[in-house]
Amino acid sequence: MNKKPLISDRQKLGRILKETGLKRSDLARRLEVGYKTVYRWLDRGVQPHPAQSRDINELFKDTVDLVPSVLSLRKTFKDPATLLRKNEKIRERFFLEMTYHSNAIEGSRMTLRETEKVLGGKNVKGRELFEILEVTNHKNALAYLMEKVSLGFRINEAFLLRLHEIVMTGFENKLPGRYRTGSVYLSNTDIRLPSAQEVPFQMRKLLKAVNRYGKNPVQKIALDHYDFEAAHPFFDGNGRVGRLLSAAQLLSCGFAPALVTVGERYNYYMALSKADHGDSRNIVQMFCQSILRGYEILEK
């Protein structure tokens, strides 16, 4: 159990008031509570009910720039990559959560419990071989990532293609470890995807700059993720490999890996869609939310 949350409800409320200009009465209306309740939370140290705490968290994520919170946590957890390698329980939890959610976002029917069984080497009845393969492949890709990535790690094309090769092991028609040789079509975007001939050039451009993080590494990594998904360089596995690539970038910069959950699938695709049209705030904010969730795993 956590001794205390990474960011307390009181801190979240304070930042909402400060950064949005809302008054306490406005805040009470937004959270559908009385003014006196907000007063007790802020001035008396009263802890909100768990349901109210969830409402506070949602309002916090929707209204407050989360980049400073992520940057602040990097000072507390200085080297998540080493922590994940050394602490078996944390690593197993990270592997389970990221494998389950990343596969589920792509349409896997495997439950969290079934995913846990497969990761533990147990049999799961009633599932197809390809469903089991998706779990073991993702686990193996994470193991490869953890073996290679440390602070200052530099990503290259060989690393990227190896991640895809592992994720697509057993799916030979998807060309494991190779860029696509034909066109692909997505239903959740109206932006034209690059042709197969354009893919190597786009990936060369992305990989040339992938290790340059600048003054705002969180924003850079979020935008890199968008660029990768917009290039859609493989026949299949783009979402899973893209999220693994982001995890490698974050760990190499000293951040917790981002954990995008299946419950946020719609918001995730919507954020990518808005970035299609030049609005990158949503994808950056979503990445920050996902990184905060990664820090929650580390803290436990």
MARROSE-591285 format. One record per residue (C-alpha): x, y, z. Coordinates in steps of 0.001 Angstrom, whole numbers, padded with zeros to 6 digits, m for minus. Example, Ala and Ser with C-alpha at 12.3 -4.5 7.8 and 13.67 -1.06 7.14 Angstrom:
REM residues 2
<pt u="012300" v="m004500" w="007800"/>
<pt u="013670" v="m001060" w="007140"/>
This chain:
REM residues 300
<pt u="000000" v="000000" w="000000"/>
<pt u="001090" v="003602" w="m000628"/>
<pt u="001866" v="005725" w="002402"/>
<pt u="000474" v="008742" w="000553"/>
<pt u="m000446" v="009595" w="m003045"/>
<pt u="002150" v="011077" w="m005358"/>
<pt u="000110" v="014282" w="m005532"/>
<pt u="m002403" v="014791" w="m002724"/>
<pt u="m006009" v="015823" w="m003368"/>
<pt u="m005328" v="019050" w="m001493"/>
<pt u="m002390" v="019830" w="m003787"/>
<pt u="m004504" v="019056" w="m006834"/>
<pt u="m007276" v="021366" w="m005629"/>
<pt u="m004771" v="024125" w="m004942"/>
<pt u="m003289" v="023882" w="m008420"/>
<pt u="m006730" v="023824" w="m010051"/>
<pt u="m007629" v="027068" w="m008265"/>
<pt u="m004290" v="028677" w="m009072"/>
<pt u="m004012" v="027703" w="m012739"/>
<pt u="m007643" v="028039" w="m013823"/>
<pt u="m008693" v="031135" w="m011917"/>
<pt u="m011732" v="029310" w="m010543"/>
<pt u="m013131" v="030427" w="m007216"/>
<pt u="m013887" v="027965" w="m004458"/>
<pt u="m017602" v="028286" w="m005160"/>
<pt u="m016937" v="027471" w="m008836"/>
<pt u="m014847" v="024488" w="m007800"/>
<pt u="m017645" v="023235" w="m005555"/>
<pt u="m020123" v="023421" w="m008442"/>
<pt u="m017747" v="021619" w="m010815"/>
<pt u="m017306" v="018812" w="m008289"/>
<pt u="m021000" v="018829" w="m007313"/>
<pt u="m020303" v="019328" w="m003607"/>
<pt u="m021066" v="022080" w="m001120"/>
<pt u="m018799" v="025061" w="m000542"/>
<pt u="m018188" v="023924" w="003038"/>
<pt u="m016917" v="020580" w="001747"/>
<pt u="m014272" v="022306" w="m000374"/>
<pt u="m013380" v="024451" w="002662"/>
<pt u="m012860" v="021339" w="004817"/>
<pt u="m010685" v="019734" w="002124"/>
<pt u="m008469" v="022765" w="001677"/>
<pt u="m008339" v="024324" w="005150"/>
<pt u="m009090" v="021488" w="007555"/>
<pt u="m007148" v="018699" w="005905"/>
<pt u="m010235" v="016497" w="005584"/>
<pt u="m009691" v="013658" w="003099"/>
<pt u="m012276" v="013403" w="000299"/>
<pt u="m014324" v="010244" w="m000150"/>
<pt u="m012717" v="007902" w="m002746"/>
<pt u="m015427" v="008756" w="m005307"/>
<pt u="m014856" v="012469" w="m004703"/>
<pt u="m011114" v="011898" w="m004953"/>
<pt u="m011616" v="010380" w="m008413"/>
<pt u="m013669" v="013421" w="m009457"/>
<pt u="m010914" v="015732" w="m008211"/>
<pt u="m008330" v="013741" w="m010146"/>
<pt u="m010349" v="013907" w="m013374"/>
<pt u="m010807" v="017676" w="m013033"/>
<pt u="m007107" v="018041" w="m012250"/>
<pt u="m006088" v="016121" w="m015379"/>
<pt u="m008540" v="018058" w="m017545"/>
<pt u="m007620" v="021560" w="m016385"/>
<pt u="m004029" v="021647" w="m015139"/>
<pt u="m000793" v="021442" w="m017153"/>
<pt u="000696" v="018152" w="m015931"/>
<pt u="004204" v="018624" w="m017316"/>
<pt u="005539" v="020331" w="m014121"/>
<pt u="004206" v="017443" w="m012004"/>
<pt u="006002" v="014896" w="m014173"/>
<pt u="009241" v="016887" w="m014114"/>
<pt u="009008" v="017177" w="m010319"/>
<pt u="008588" v="013413" w="m009903"/>
<pt u="011704" v="012775" w="m011974"/>
<pt u="013662" v="014356" w="m009098"/>
<pt u="012130" v="011889" w="m006637"/>
<pt u="012560" v="008732" w="m008751"/>
<pt u="015945" v="009417" w="m010293"/>
<pt u="016442" v="006195" w="m012258"/>
<pt u="013272" v="004135" w="m012876"/>
<pt u="015087" v="001820" w="m015308"/>
<pt u="017423" v="000589" w="m012575"/>
<pt u="014553" v="000318" w="m010092"/>
<pt u="012573" v="m001842" w="m012526"/>
<pt u="015557" v="m004126" w="m013103"/>
<pt u="016348" v="m004533" w="m009410"/>
<pt u="012825" v="m004830" w="m007963"/>
<pt u="011175" v="m007995" w="m009252"/>
<pt u="007709" v="m007223" w="m007857"/>
<pt u="007576" v="m003776" w="m009417"/>
<pt u="008902" v="m005143" w="m012714"/>
<pt u="006304" v="m007933" w="m012789"/>
<pt u="003518" v="m005442" w="m012100"/>
<pt u="004784" v="m003150" w="m014841"/>
<pt u="005024" v="m006052" w="m017308"/>
<pt u="001484" v="m007181" w="m016459"/>
<pt u="m000131" v="m003746" w="m016650"/>
<pt u="001608" v="m002651" w="m019822"/>
<pt u="001108" v="m005983" w="m021602"/>
<pt u="m002573" v="m006220" w="m020723"/>
<pt u="m003478" v="m002624" w="m021533"/>
<pt u="m001351" v="m002279" w="m024662"/>
<pt u="m002813" v="m005460" w="m026152"/>
<pt u="m006354" v="m004569" w="m025057"/>
<pt u="m006103" v="m001177" w="m026757"/>
<pt u="m005433" v="m003092" w="m029983"/>
<pt u="m008506" v="m005290" w="m029495"/>
<pt u="m007226" v="m008278" w="m027481"/>
<pt u="m009975" v="m010132" w="m025587"/>
<pt u="m007564" v="m011414" w="m022914"/>
<pt u="m008544" v="m010302" w="m019411"/>
<pt u="m006066" v="m008972" w="m016884"/>
<pt u="m006292" v="m012240" w="m014944"/>
<pt u="m005723" v="m014329" w="m018075"/>
<pt u="m002782" v="m012149" w="m019038"/>
<pt u="m001313" v="m012674" w="m015568"/>
<pt u="m001665" v="m016444" w="m015937"/>
<pt u="000120" v="m016463" w="m019290"/>
<pt u="002923" v="m014293" w="m017912"/>
<pt u="003261" v="m016767" w="m015053"/>
<pt u="003560" v="m019698" w="m017454"/>
<pt u="000083" v="m021101" w="m016718"/>
<pt u="m002459" v="m022454" w="m019182"/>
<pt u="m005483" v="m020397" w="m020182"/>
<pt u="m008477" v="m022305" w="m021516"/>
<pt u="m010665" v="m021090" w="m024345"/>
<pt u="m008165" v="m018767" w="m025993"/>
<pt u="m006635" v="m018954" w="m029459"/>
<pt u="m002907" v="m019486" w="m029923"/>
<pt u="m002479" v="m016015" w="m031413"/>
<pt u="m004000" v="m014455" w="m028279"/>
<pt u="m001468" v="m016266" w="m026100"/>
<pt u="001323" v="m015272" w="m028489"/>
<pt u="000398" v="m011591" w="m028225"/>
<pt u="000931" v="m011775" w="m024466"/>
<pt u="004212" v="m013709" w="m024507"/>
<pt u="005580" v="m011606" w="m027368"/>
<pt u="004855" v="m008362" w="m025553"/>
<pt u="006445" v="m009705" w="m022388"/>
<pt u="009551" v="m010708" w="m024355"/>
<pt u="009701" v="m007284" w="m025981"/>
<pt u="009562" v="m005635" w="m022548"/>
<pt u="012306" v="m007970" w="m021308"/>
<pt u="014468" v="m006983" w="m024293"/>
<pt u="013737" v="m003309" w="m023631"/>
<pt u="014714" v="m003611" w="m019961"/>
<pt u="017899" v="m005455" w="m020910"/>
<pt u="018988" v="m002659" w="m023259"/>
<pt u="017665" v="000596" w="m021832"/>
<pt u="019346" v="002622" w="m019111"/>
<pt u="019871" v="006320" w="m018453"/>
<pt u="021240" v="007936" w="m021592"/>
<pt u="020372" v="004981" w="m023849"/>
<pt u="020315" v="005970" w="m027514"/>
<pt u="017616" v="004469" w="m029698"/>
<pt u="018492" v="003403" w="m033240"/>
<pt u="016780" v="001603" w="m036105"/>
<pt u="018130" v="m001803" w="m035100"/>
<pt u="016539" v="m001432" w="m031651"/>
<pt u="013200" v="m000383" w="m033153"/>
<pt u="013105" v="m003207" w="m035683"/>
<pt u="014068" v="m005746" w="m033032"/>
<pt u="011147" v="m004601" w="m030852"/>
<pt u="008795" v="m005135" w="m033779"/>
<pt u="010343" v="m008509" w="m034594"/>
<pt u="009689" v="m009705" w="m031043"/>
<pt u="006147" v="m008296" w="m030870"/>
<pt u="005263" v="m009965" w="m034190"/>
<pt u="007005" v="m013323" w="m033607"/>
<pt u="004806" v="m016060" w="m035061"/>
<pt u="002948" v="m013666" w="m037357"/>
<pt u="005136" v="m014060" w="m040433"/>
<pt u="002596" v="m012463" w="m042764"/>
<pt u="003057" v="m009224" w="m040781"/>
<pt u="006780" v="m009075" w="m041723"/>
<pt u="008332" v="m009136" w="m038221"/>
<pt u="011207" v="m006672" w="m037967"/>
<pt u="010577" v="m005146" w="m041400"/>
<pt u="008804" v="m002033" w="m042588"/>
<pt u="005577" v="m002567" w="m044495"/>
<pt u="005760" v="m003158" w="m048227"/>
<pt u="002220" v="m002043" w="m049029"/>
<pt u="m000504" v="000402" w="m048047"/>
<pt u="m002478" v="000362" w="m044810"/>
<pt u="m005731" v="002125" w="m044001"/>
<pt u="m007009" v="003344" w="m040637"/>
<pt u="m010621" v="004080" w="m039768"/>
<pt u="m009825" v="006565" w="m036971"/>
<pt u="m007997" v="009172" w="m039050"/>
<pt u="m008665" v="011209" w="m042177"/>
<pt u="m004964" v="011947" w="m042692"/>
<pt u="m003237" v="010142" w="m045563"/>
<pt u="m000678" v="007631" w="m044339"/>
<pt u="002683" v="007558" w="m046113"/>
<pt u="003154" v="005041" w="m048893"/>
<pt u="005432" v="002042" w="m048372"/>
<pt u="008087" v="003845" w="m050415"/>
<pt u="007906" v="006878" w="m048134"/>
<pt u="008116" v="004924" w="m044860"/>
<pt u="011924" v="004381" w="m044742"/>
<pt u="012532" v="008085" w="m045365"/>
<pt u="010060" v="009138" w="m042671"/>
<pt u="011525" v="006695" w="m040181"/>
<pt u="015060" v="007848" w="m040969"/>
<pt u="013955" v="011406" w="m040220"/>
<pt u="012246" v="010394" w="m036964"/>
<pt u="015149" v="008244" w="m035766"/>
<pt u="017685" v="010958" w="m036571"/>
<pt u="016013" v="013203" w="m033994"/>
<pt u="014595" v="010596" w="m031600"/>
<pt u="017396" v="011031" w="m029011"/>
<pt u="017258" v="014836" w="m029034"/>
<pt u="014925" v="015806" w="m026211"/>
<pt u="015536" v="019536" w="m025768"/>
<pt u="014227" v="021571" w="m022843"/>
<pt u="010840" v="019811" w="m022702"/>
<pt u="011530" v="016062" w="m023031"/>
<pt u="007983" v="015047" w="m022062"/>
<pt u="006460" v="017086" w="m024868"/>
<pt u="009114" v="015850" w="m027311"/>
<pt u="008447" v="012190" w="m026497"/>
<pt u="004674" v="012660" w="m026799"/>
<pt u="005092" v="014297" w="m030205"/>
<pt u="007524" v="011578" w="m031288"/>
<pt u="004835" v="009052" w="m030435"/>
<pt u="002382" v="010906" w="m032620"/>
<pt u="004887" v="011078" w="m035494"/>
<pt u="005550" v="007348" w="m035208"/>
<pt u="001859" v="006455" w="m035262"/>
<pt u="001268" v="008876" w="m038152"/>
<pt u="004000" v="007129" w="m040152"/>
<pt u="002500" v="003713" w="m039302"/>
<pt u="005663" v="001979" w="m040534"/>
<pt u="004532" v="m001637" w="m040072"/>
<pt u="001667" v="m003769" w="m041336"/>
<pt u="000710" v="m004529" w="m037717"/>
<pt u="001978" v="m003831" w="m034201"/>
<pt u="002367" v="m000069" w="m034654"/>
<pt u="000488" v="000824" w="m031478"/>
<pt u="002286" v="m001678" w="m029264"/>
<pt u="005729" v="m000919" w="m030702"/>
<pt u="005052" v="002820" w="m030557"/>
<pt u="004210" v="002634" w="m026864"/>
<pt u="007283" v="000465" w="m026206"/>
<pt u="009422" v="002999" w="m028044"/>
<pt u="008022" v="005780" w="m025859"/>
<pt u="008771" v="003713" w="m022751"/>
<pt u="012378" v="003359" w="m023904"/>
<pt u="012651" v="007110" w="m024467"/>
<pt u="011163" v="007938" w="m021075"/>
<pt u="013369" v="005490" w="m019189"/>
<pt u="016473" v="006755" w="m020989"/>
<pt u="015558" v="010283" w="m019814"/>
<pt u="014936" v="009189" w="m016221"/>
<pt u="011120" v="009159" w="m016296"/>
<pt u="008707" v="006396" w="m015415"/>
<pt u="007311" v="004575" w="m018475"/>
<pt u="003916" v="005796" w="m019662"/>
<pt u="001021" v="003409" w="m019055"/>
<pt u="m001911" v="004120" w="m021370"/>
<pt u="m004937" v="002115" w="m020180"/>
<pt u="m007627" v="000481" w="m022290"/>
<pt u="m010199" v="002574" w="m020431"/>
<pt u="m008634" v="005626" w="m022055"/>
<pt u="m008607" v="004129" w="m025530"/>
<pt u="m011147" v="006595" w="m026934"/>
<pt u="m009358" v="009605" w="m025409"/>
<pt u="m006023" v="008263" w="m026658"/>
<pt u="m007233" v="007959" w="m030241"/>
<pt u="m008955" v="011333" w="m029963"/>
<pt u="m005706" v="012938" w="m028799"/>
<pt u="m003864" v="011436" w="m031766"/>
<pt u="m006644" v="012626" w="m034072"/>
<pt u="m006436" v="016186" w="m032747"/>
<pt u="m002677" v="016115" w="m033302"/>
<pt u="m003457" v="015249" w="m036937"/>
<pt u="m004886" v="018757" w="m037168"/>
<pt u="m002125" v="020563" w="m035289"/>
<pt u="m003525" v="020464" w="m031738"/>
<pt u="m000840" v="018651" w="m029737"/>
<pt u="m001942" v="019687" w="m026233"/>
<pt u="m004163" v="016632" w="m025755"/>
<pt u="m001516" v="014064" w="m026633"/>
<pt u="001025" v="015776" w="m024349"/>
<pt u="m001496" v="015936" w="m021507"/>
<pt u="m002452" v="012302" w="m022033"/>
<pt u="001182" v="011233" w="m021981"/>
<pt u="001645" v="013069" w="m018701"/>
<pt u="m001363" v="011265" w="m017226"/>
<pt u="000100" v="007955" w="m018374"/>
<pt u="003541" v="008781" w="m016953"/>
<pt u="001947" v="009646" w="m013604"/>
<pt u="000320" v="006212" w="m013683"/>
<pt u="003750" v="004719" w="m014318"/>
<pt u="005070" v="006508" w="m011245"/>
<pt u="002217" v="005028" w="m009196"/>
<pt u="003474" v="001557" w="m010093"/>
<pt u="007022" v="002518" w="m009117"/>
<pt u="005846" v="003928" w="m005797"/>
<pt u="004106" v="000685" w="m004908"/>
